[in-house]
Amino acid sequence: MKIGYARVSTDIQSESAQLDALKAAGCERIYKEKCSGKSKQRPELERMIDTLRAEDVVIVQRLDRLGRSLKDLIELLDGFKSEHIQFISLNENIDTTTAVGELAFHMIGSIAQFERRLISERTKAGLEAARARGRKGGRKHKLTSADVKKAQAMLLDPNMTKAEVARHFGVSRPTLNQSLARDCSGAGK
């Protein structure tokens, strides 16, 4: 069965061009969605995926109608492939029912994986360069070493509770505990 999926981002946009293209491609059923591609919740897409069976063909007018990102698109297409569901994107001429279409799909997947690895390598290089310049990652500590020393002195009073000390410094009890533990380990010095 040929199943179409059409999506527009807003109520103002019209999906008629997509519907015409999907009908011309021979879609027997078409799922229509009106929501942003960035939205994780796309009920019509989920409904379509739930009804798919082996040997069905999912057809979209353009790739960006189906996936929120290249990574999302690759995950969806991998899911289709594992369930023996074919895929056609009309504008990009990707048709996994043919050898050339499957090659195009694998090339897109390879490019996506290459892009993820490049981003990871650049991130690691940036962090290493920052560390070499003496910068540390993460948030700044809410309590300075001087604050921690004052908190420790306050806690020597048997009538003072950790909750009261935390309130005095404007932090939560867990934050106070972490600061005390950090200072005791020498990391805050």
Secondary structure as UniProt FT lines:
FT   STRAND          2..8
FT   HELIX           16..24
FT   TURN            25..26
FT   STRAND          29..34
FT   TURN            37..38
FT   HELIX           43..51
FT   TURN            54..55
FT   STRAND          57..60
FT   HELIX           63..65
FT   HELIX           70..82
FT   TURN            83..84
FT   STRAND          86..89
FT   TURN            90..93
FT   STRAND          94..95
FT   TURN            96..97
FT   HELIX           99..132
FT   TURN            133..134
FT   HELIX           145..155
FT   TURN            158..159
FT   HELIX           162..169
FT   HELIX           173..185
FT   TURN            186..188
//
